[in-house]
């Protein structure tokens, strides 16, 4: 499954750590969660319905596309987007359900707008009980 967050500049760890107050960090996480929910709604996936939960173990790949200046791959904060998927697409983000999280940063001047693509890749065919 691929989820595309159009016009999204992926949240960076630098942005999160630059604010000393937890309320600012919480607002940043809430904005990221809303971006994920909006993208899912655009795909016809109803959040909180429970119908779209992936019950297999998965790998998550976060690919951030930038149109001006790309950040370091290790600076992409995939964690806030992973948390946004819990209970909607992912049962949980524990090791039982998520084996690996990878972040990539790509400079893409041709497509014009920044975006974040989240690939959810099942790694086996068995459901977790």
N, C-alpha and C positions, 0 to 999 in steps of 0.2 A: 504494500500500500504506500502511495506517495501523497503527502499533504504539502501543498504549496501555499506559503504565506506571501502573497504579492505585496510589493512596496515595503517589505519589512527589512529594516536593517537589524540584523541579529544582535541581540543584547550581548554586550561584552563584559567579561569579568572586570575590566578596568572601570567601566561605568558603574557596576555594582559596588565595587570596593571604594570608589571615589567619594561615596556618600557615607558620612559617619553615623547617620541616623537610620534606624531600622525602618521608619515609616516611609522614607524615600525608596529604600530597597524593596519594600512591600509594594509600593505603587508601581515600580518597574516590573515586578513579577506579575502583578495583576494585569498590567497592559499586555504583557506577553501571553498570559492565559487567554485574554480576550481575543487576541489575534488568532490564536489556535482555534478557539470556539467559532469565530467568524469564518475561518477557512473551512472548518468542518461543516458548518451550516450551508456554505456555498456548494459543498460537495453533496449535499442532501443527507448528511449524517446528523441525526438529532442527538445533541449532548444529553446526557443523563437518562437516555432511554434504556441503556444497558444492552441494547440489541447488537451493538457493534464491537463488543469486547473481544479482543484477540486472546484466546485462552492458551496459546502456544508461547513457548519461549522465543524471544526475538532479539535481533540486533537493531540498533537505531543508528542511522547515519544522518547527521545534520550538515547540510551543504549551504553555506551562506554565499550568495552572489552579490558582488559589489560593482557599482558602475564608475566609481571614482578611485577609491583607495581601499584595498582589501586589508583586513586585519589578520593577525597571526591566527592560524587554525586553533591553536591552544587557547586563544583569547575568546573564542565563541562559547557562550554560556548555554550549552545544550540542556543543562539541568532544569532551568525554568520551563523550557518547552516540554521536556520529558514529564515534569510534574503536572503540566497542563493536560497531558494525555491520560493521566491516571483516572480510572473510573469512567472514562469515556471510550477510549480505544484500548488502553492497557489496563489489565486487572490491577497491577501494582508495578512499581519500578524496582522491586527487590530483585536480587540475583535469581530467584526462582523464575521470574518472568522476563528479565532483561539481562542478556549475557554480556553484551558489549555496546558501548556508545562511542561513536566516532564523529569528529568534527572536521570539516573541510572548509577552506576559504578560497573563493575563486573570483578573480577580476574578470568581469564580463561587460565590456563597454558596448558590445553590439546589441544586446537585448534592451539596454537603456535603463531599466529600473532595478533597484535592488530587490532581492527576495530571499526567502529562506525555504529550502525544501527539506522535508523530513521523510526519510525512507524508513519504513517499518518492515523488516525482513524476517519472516518466520525461519527458524533454523532447524526445525524438525516437524514431523507430521503428527506428533502425538499431543493430545491435549493434556494440560497439567491438571491434576485432581487435587 
